């Protein structure tokens, strides 16, 4: 769930730090570094190594 958490936390920390990009650390059993970058007012780009734990489709 690190992606969903960092997607929400990135705009908050970008405002607090006065930056549009930074590196975060996921402090969990697997751990890992996450690159976070704001793109405009409504998008967050996350980079780093990942493991897919759930995949699915939404029908709207």
MMTF fields as JSON, N, C-alpha, C and O atoms, coordinates in Angstrom:
{
  "mmtfVersion": "1.0.0",
  "mmtfProducer": "UNKNOWN",
  "numBonds": 239,
  "numAtoms": 240,
  "numGroups": 60,
  "numChains": 1,
  "numModels": 1,
  "chainsPerModel": [1],
  "groupsPerChain": [60],
  "chainIdList": ["A"],
  "bondAtomList": [4, 2, 8, 6, 12, 10, 16, 14, 20, 18, 24, 22, 28, 26, 32, 30, 36, 34, 40, 38, 44, 42, 48, 46, 52, 50, 56, 54, 60, 58, 64, 62, 68, 66, 72, 70, 76, 74, 80, 78, 84, 82, 88, 86, 92, 90, 96, 94, 100, 98, 104, 102, 108, 106, 112, 110, 116, 114, 120, 118, 124, 122, 128, 126, 132, 130, 136, 134, 140, 138, 144, 142, 148, 146, 152, 150, 156, 154, 160, 158, 164, 162, 168, 166, 172, 170, 176, 174, 180, 178, 184, 182, 188, 186, 192, 190, 196, 194, 200, 198, 204, 202, 208, 206, 212, 210, 216, 214, 220, 218, 224, 222, 228, 226, 232, 230, 236, 234],
  "bondOrderList": [1, 1, 1, 1, 1, 1, 1, 1, 1, 1, 1, 1, 1, 1, 1, 1, 1, 1, 1, 1, 1, 1, 1, 1, 1, 1, 1, 1, 1, 1, 1, 1, 1, 1, 1, 1, 1, 1, 1, 1, 1, 1, 1, 1, 1, 1, 1, 1, 1, 1, 1, 1, 1, 1, 1, 1, 1, 1, 1],
  "groupList": [{"groupName": "UNK", "atomNameList": ["N", "CA", "C", "O"], "elementList": ["N", "C", "C", "O"], "formalChargeList": [0, 0, 0, 0], "bondAtomList": [1, 0, 2, 1, 3, 2], "bondOrderList": [1, 1, 2], "singleLetterCode": "X", "chemCompType": "L-PEPTIDE LINKING"}],
  "groupTypeList": [0, 0, 0, 0, 0, 0, 0, 0, 0, 0, 0, 0, 0, 0, 0, 0, 0, 0, 0, 0, 0, 0, 0, 0, 0, 0, 0, 0, 0, 0, 0, 0, 0, 0, 0, 0, 0, 0, 0, 0, 0, 0, 0, 0, 0, 0, 0, 0, 0, 0, 0, 0, 0, 0, 0, 0, 0, 0, 0, 0],
  "groupIdList": [1, 2, 3, 4, 5, 6, 7, 8, 9, 10, 11, 12, 13, 14, 15, 16, 17, 18, 19, 20, 21, 22, 23, 24, 25, 26, 27, 28, 29, 30, 31, 32, 33, 34, 35, 36, 37, 38, 39, 40, 41, 42, 43, 44, 45, 46, 47, 48, 49, 50, 51, 52, 53, 54, 55, 56, 57, 58, 59, 60],
  "secStructList": [7, 2, 2, 2, 2, 2, 2, 2, 2, 2, 2, 2, 2, 2, 2, 2, 2, 6, 7, 1, 3, 3, 3, 3, 3, 3, 7, 1, 1, 1, 7, 3, 3, 3, 3, 3, 3, 3, 3, 6, 6, 6, 3, 3, 3, 3, 3, 1, 7, 7, 7, 7, 7, 7, 7, 7, 7, 7, 7, 7],
  "xCoordList": [0.807, 0.0, 0.854, 0.32, 2.128, 2.98, 2.636, 2.727, 2.243, 1.898, 0.716, 0.755, -0.329, -1.511, -1.212, -1.712, -0.419, -0.073, 0.801, 0.54, 1.827, 2.726, 2.045, 2.417, 1.068, 0.325, -0.421, -0.516, -0.945, -1.678, -0.722, -0.96, 0.349, 1.283, 2.214, 2.69, 2.477, 3.418, 3.025, 3.877, 1.781, 1.43, 1.576, 1.992, 1.238, 1.384, 2.844, 3.16, 3.736, 5.142, 5.793, 6.701, 5.365, 5.912, 5.633, 6.499, 4.423, 4.068, 4.895, 5.427, 4.998, 5.748, 7.238, 7.862, 7.806, 9.237, 9.563, 10.729, 8.553, 8.778, 9.483, 10.262, 9.217, 9.873, 8.821, 7.748, 9.124, 8.191, 8.653, 7.969, 9.816, 10.295, 11.159, 11.818, 11.145, 11.932, 11.935, 11.228, 12.73, 12.795, 12.248, 12.582, 11.407, 10.813, 11.278, 11.774, 11.114, 11.46, 10.227, 9.565, 9.928, 8.809, 9.341, 10.063, 8.985, 9.468, 8.538, 7.665, 8.735, 7.932, 8.872, 10.089, 8.326, 9.148, 10.024, 11.221, 9.44, 10.216, 11.035, 12.135, 10.506, 11.216, 11.436, 11.134, 11.957, 12.28, 12.253, 11.627, 12.938, 12.992, 12.009, 11.897, 11.298, 10.285, 10.594, 10.672, 10.767, 10.919, 9.538, 8.662, 9.329, 8.031, 8.217, 9.107, 7.362, 7.458, 6.066, 5.246, 5.791, 4.506, 4.543, 5.516, 3.464, 3.304, 2.035, 0.926, 2.202, 1.041, 0.375, 1.015, -0.921, -1.663, -2.355, -2.821, -2.434, -3.268, -2.64, -3.344, -1.329, -0.685, 0.584, 1.3, 0.842, 2.057, 2.723, 2.074, 4.007, 4.762, 5.597, 6.361, 5.445, 6.225, 7.18, 6.791, 8.427, 9.417, 10.122, 10.145, 10.688, 11.428, 11.111, 10.396, 11.64, 11.378, 10.044, 9.663, 9.334, 8.018, 7.713, 8.367, 6.715, 6.19, 4.679, 4.026, 4.12, 2.671, 2.046, 2.373, 1.146, 0.483, -0.985, -1.626, -1.529, -2.942, -3.113, -2.578, -3.841, -4.145, -5.63, -6.222, -6.222, -7.648, -8.085, -7.271, -9.372, -9.957, -11.188, -11.9, -11.429, -12.624, -13.486, -12.97, -14.763, -15.704, -16.556, -17.313, -16.429, -17.195, -18.319, -19.08],
  "yCoordList": [-1.195, 0.0, 1.264, 2.36, 1.143, 2.328, 3.334, 4.541, 2.857, 3.776, 4.653, 5.863, 4.058, 4.851, 5.824, 6.949, 5.425, 6.316, 7.475, 8.629, 7.18, 8.235, 9.156, 10.326, 8.674, 9.538, 10.63, 11.763, 10.293, 11.264, 12.137, 13.334, 11.547, 12.289, 13.22, 14.211, 12.922, 13.731, 15.2, 16.054, 15.546, 16.977, 17.663, 18.819, 16.956, 17.519, 17.856, 18.976, 16.879, 17.103, 18.07, 18.804, 18.096, 19.051, 20.474, 21.344, 20.707, 22.032, 22.357, 23.459, 21.403, 21.637, 21.875, 22.709, 21.135, 21.241, 22.311, 22.669, 22.825, 23.823, 23.26, 23.96, 21.998, 21.329, 20.587, 20.269, 20.307, 19.535, 18.095, 17.311, 17.744, 16.356, 16.033, 16.911, 14.79, 14.341, 12.816, 12.171, 12.254, 10.813, 10.479, 11.129, 9.463, 9.016, 7.591, 6.901, 7.165, 5.795, 5.104, 5.635, 3.924, 3.125, 2.252, 1.285, 2.59, 1.859, 0.686, 0.768, -0.394, -1.603, -2.807, -2.643, -3.984, -5.191, -5.253, -5.526, -5.003, -5.01, -3.74, -3.768, -2.625, -1.349, -0.933, -1.69, 0.255, 0.698, 2.208, 2.902, 2.709, 4.138, 4.432, 3.668, 5.54, 5.937, 7.353, 8.282, 7.507, 8.847, 9.44, 8.788, 10.668, 11.334, 12.658, 13.439, 12.908, 14.167, 14.646, 13.879, 15.915, 16.506, 16.941, 17.535, 16.632, 17.052, 17.892, 17.36, 19.18, 20.072, 20.071, 19.819, 20.357, 20.437, 19.143, 19.015, 18.171, 17.014, 15.654, 14.645, 15.606, 14.326, 14.163, 15.126, 12.905, 12.554, 11.405, 10.409, 11.54, 10.461, 9.778, 10.43, 8.456, 7.662, 6.779, 6.164, 6.715, 5.864, 5.01, 5.345, 3.915, 3.027, 1.58, 1.295, 0.688, -0.744, -1.082, -0.493, -2.028, -2.364, -3.848, -4.567, -4.273, -5.633, -5.507, -4.902, -6.07, -6.036, -7.067, -8.252, -6.607, -7.517, -7.698, -8.621, -6.82, -6.898, -6.238, -5.155, -6.872, -6.312, -6.502, -7.482, -5.581, -5.697, -4.682, -3.932, -4.664, -3.718, -3.09, -3.719, -1.837, -1.122, -0.847, -0.453, -1.045, -0.706, 0.438, 0.285, 1.584, 2.763, 3.019, 3.971],
  "zCoordList": [0.0, 0.0, 0.0, 0.172, -0.183, -0.136, -1.225, -0.999, -2.403, -3.492, -3.149, -3.368, -2.617, -2.28, -1.149, -1.163, -0.184, 0.928, 0.446, 0.787, -0.339, -0.806, -1.806, -1.901, -2.551, -3.476, -2.725, -3.199, -1.561, -0.753, 0.06, 0.219, 0.571, 1.418, 0.637, 1.19, -0.621, -1.408, -1.508, -1.265, -1.853, -1.896, -0.535, -0.463, 0.534, 1.878, 2.171, 2.573, 1.966, 2.28, 1.304, 1.694, 0.06, -0.901, -0.436, -0.528, 0.062, 0.579, 1.819, 1.945, 2.725, 3.974, 3.71, 4.365, 2.742, 2.456, 1.417, 1.248, 0.722, -0.313, -1.531, -2.179, -1.85, -2.983, -3.797, -3.284, -5.074, -5.891, -6.099, -6.757, -5.54, -5.627, -4.401, -3.844, -4.003, -2.858, -2.831, -3.605, -1.94, -1.747, -0.368, 0.623, -0.32, 0.941, 1.222, 0.332, 2.454, 2.824, 3.4, 4.292, 2.884, 3.392, 4.526, 4.283, 5.754, 6.929, 7.217, 8.081, 6.488, 6.673, 6.647, 6.56, 6.719, 6.704, 5.459, 5.557, 4.288, 3.044, 2.897, 2.346, 3.385, 3.278, 1.838, 0.916, 1.643, 0.302, 0.175, 0.977, -0.839, -1.141, -2.258, -3.217, -2.133, -3.105, -3.575, -2.77, -4.875, -5.437, -5.642, -6.211, -5.185, -5.281, -6.004, -5.668, -7.012, -7.766, -8.106, -8.612, -7.83, -8.185, -9.64, -10.104, -10.353, -11.741, -11.793, -11.752, -11.881, -11.863, -10.496, -9.475, -10.497, -9.245, -8.856, -7.724, -9.775, -9.474, -9.782, -9.788, -10.037, -10.314, -9.49, -9.215, -9.1, -8.372, -9.116, -9.435, -9.391, -10.013, -8.934, -8.222, -8.819, -7.872, -8.653, -9.646, -8.21, -8.855, -7.811, -6.627, -8.262, -7.383, -7.717, -8.677, -6.931, -7.123, -6.491, -5.479, -7.082, -6.546, -6.702, -7.458, -5.974, -6.059, -6.197, -5.345, -7.259, -7.442, -6.512, -6.574, -5.653, -4.718, -5.047, -4.543, -5.894, -6.261, -7.623, -7.86, -8.502, -9.815, -10.072, -9.622, -10.783, -11.063, -12.093, -12.632, -12.36, -13.311, -12.693, -11.911, -13.056, -12.623, -13.844, -14.89, -13.727, -14.779, -14.272, -13.313, -14.919, -14.505, -15.473, -15.297]
}
